């Protein structure tokens, strides 16, 4: 169906389709996805911080093929392997070579996350995995390769410096208690 379309036309179709949906979606340039993917192979999990009224809530992201599953750290701590994902980012690399894009959409537990919160988590994938700053990606490496040296506060500091945390002002956040 999209074989005769350009990457830009497919991007427009993808955006138009999801514009009316209550979900997270993206069109990722091939070069950006290649960087994320190569780093995900070396470091398949990471911790994201979601601003809440009272501080931050941490989510662990774990790559499983082109899917990226996020689970609240508290759920992992209390439920272990039985903890379910609150957010799954699905990446579709089928158009990467020919059209230069990777399509992404999400499935989320709307009882646990709202779309702006899921978007904040999704944005952190690019922040930490597609960055040019070695210090930022270094947090991912430390989390995976030297977990005893990992500092949770460094994720929050990086998130605040990026401006992503400011997108979820406390006055806009729903109560989750």
VENSUL-V315016 format. One record per residue. PHI is phi as a letter, one per 20 degrees, with the letter a starting at -180 (999 if undefined). NEAR is the number of other C-alpha atoms within 8 Angstrom. Layout:
# VENSUL-V315016
phi={PHI;PHI}
near={NEAR;NEAR}
This chain:
# VENSUL-V315016
phi={999;d;g;e;e;e;g;f;f;f;g;f;f;f;f;f;f;e;g;e;e;e;b;d;b;a;d;d;g;g;f;f;f;g;f;g;f;f;f;f;f;e;c;f;c;a;d;d;d;d;f;c;g;d;n;c;d;e;c;e;d;c;f;c;m;e;e;c;e;d;c;g;g;f;f;f;f;e;d;m;f;e;f;e;f;e;b;c;e;d;d;d;e;g;e;g;f;e;d;m;c;c;e;c;b;c;c;c;e;f;f;d;c;e;g;f;f;f;f;f;f;f;f;f;f;f;g;e;e;d;f;e;e;f;f;f;f;g;f;f;f;f;g;e;d;c;g;f;e;f;d;g;f;f;f;f;f;f;f;f;f;f;n;f;f;f;f;d;f;g;f;e;e;f;f;d;f}
near={3;5;4;5;8;7;9;7;8;10;9;8;8;10;10;8;8;10;6;6;6;6;10;11;10;8;10;10;9;11;7;9;11;8;10;12;8;8;10;11;7;6;11;10;12;11;11;11;12;12;11;9;9;4;6;10;10;11;12;13;12;10;11;7;5;9;10;12;14;12;14;12;10;7;11;12;7;7;8;8;5;6;10;6;10;12;12;12;12;11;10;9;9;6;11;10;8;5;8;11;13;15;13;12;11;11;10;10;9;7;5;7;10;8;10;7;10;12;9;13;11;10;9;11;10;10;10;11;12;12;10;4;6;7;6;11;12;8;12;14;10;11;13;11;7;9;8;4;7;9;6;6;6;8;12;10;8;9;12;10;7;8;8;12;12;7;7;12;9;8;5;6;9;4;5;4;2}
